[in-house]
Amino acid sequence: MKLNRILPLLLLLGLISIAAPSAFGQVKGYGFGPKIGLYLDQGRFMVGALGEFPVAANIFFEPGAEMIFGIPNTTRLVADLNARYTFLVKGASIEPFVLAGLAGRIDIYSAASQSFTDTGFRLNLGAGVTVNPRSLLQPWGGIKIFFLDDTGTDLALQGGVNFYF
């Protein structure tokens, strides 16, 4: 094929790949926002933040960080690296999602006037919904369970707001 035939085809393919997600009315760009939650094991409150980076029309890389409160003499920090799959529902004001990923945990605690640390790794699984997926401000809520940590398995109810740029 000649270049004058290939170039328009490549341009059309690029335009389709960019426009396909907008057929569902999705917001494009990166999202950042705060999150709060409650770990149901012993009622531990959590605050944190997450980012949302699109990989495909319905797949996102979603790193996050959390600080968990309510553990005596301990500061617990968690960093998540999740992949999220969103079910695109044309015309709906909510979109369900599932997520899975790995996380690292560090506990910084004090005993006998000394500071110690304990680390662990987790496997996260979760699901939830995003509200009004066509807005630049999107509230979301969900549930997350983690496994493989020596502190046990726990279930967290969480939610937040993402701001898109």
N, C-alpha and C positions, 0 to 999 in steps of 0.2 A: 504494500500500500504506500501511496505517496504521503508525504508529510502534511499536505494540505487536507487530506482526508482523515488522518490519524489525530491531528490536533483538535479539530472540532469534536470528535468522539471522546477524547480524553477530557476536554472541557465540559462536555455534557455529563460524563460520568462523575466528574468532580462536583458539578452543580447538584446532581441527584443525591450524592452522598452527603452534601451539606444540607440540602432542603428536606431530605427524608425525615429527620427528627422533627422539623418544624411542622410537618403535616399533622402531627399529634399535638401541636401547640406547646411544645416543651420550651422551657427557658434554657438558653444556652449560656455557657460560661461557668465560672467557678463559684461555688458557694461556701460561705463560712458562717459559723454561728455558735451561740452558746447552747449548752444542754444541761438539763437537770434530771435527776432520777432518784430512785429508791431501790437499793438492794434489799430484797425481801428477807434474806437471812439476817436476823437480828435487827432489821429496820435501819440499815445504814444509808444515810443521805449522800448523794453524789452531785458534784458540779463539774462541768468540763466544757470543752469546745470540740468542734469537729470541722473538717473541711470536706468538700465534695468536688471531685474532679472527674469530668465525663471522660469515658473511654470509648463508648459507643452510644447509640441512641437510648439504650436502656440499661447500660452497665456503667457503674461509677466506682472509682477508687475513693475510699472514705476513711482517711486517718483521723484519729481523735485522741484526746487526752482527758483523764478524769482524776479528780481528787476525792477520795472517799473519807467521810467523817464518821465518828462514833466508835472508833477502836481506841481503847484507853492507851495513852502514852505512845500512840503510833500515828504516823502520817503515811497513808497509802496512796501511791500514785500509779496509774494504769495508762499505758499507751496502746491504742488499738490500730491495727492495719486491716481494715475490712474491705471486702468487695461487695457491692450492693447491686442487686438486680431489681429493676423497677418494672412492674407490669403496666405497660402503656394502655390506658383506657381512654379512647378518643371521646372528647366531650365531657368527661367526668370531672368533678371538682375534687376527687380524691384519687390517689394512686397507691395501691398496695406495693410493698417491697419485701424482699428477703435479703439477708446479709450473712456473710460468713467471713472469718478471718482469724488472724493471730493477734495476741496481745502479750505485752510484758507487764509484770507487776513488780513494784519495789515497795517494801515496807521499811520505814525508817523509825526505829523505836529506841527508847531510852530505858535503861535499867541500871541501878547502882551507880548513878552519875556518869554513865558511859552511853555512847550512841552506837547502835548496831543496825545492820541492814539485812534484809531477807528478800530474795528475788524469786520469781516464778514466771512460768509461761502458761498461756491460756489458749484455748480454742473457743471462739465466739460463734454463736449461731443466733439469729434473730429474725424478727418480722415486724412490720408496722405499716403505717400509712402516711403519706404526705398530703397535706390539704392545699388546694388551689395550686396545682402544678404550673399554671400559666402566669403566676405572679413573681415579682422579684423578691418577695418576702414570703417564705413558705414555712408554716408551722408543720411539725411532724410529731408523731408519737409511735412508740413501739415497745417491744419486749426483747430482751437479750438474755441468753443463758451462756454461761461459760463453763468449760470443762478443763481437765488436765492439770489444774493447779493444786498444789499440796495443801492449800487452805480449804479445798472442797469445791463443790459445784454450787453456783448461786444463780438466781433469776433476778433480773433488774427490769423495772418499769422505768422508761425514760422518754424524754421528749425535749423539744427545743424549737428554735427558729433558725432557718438558714437565710442569709442575705446573699443575693446573686449579683455578680459584677459582669 
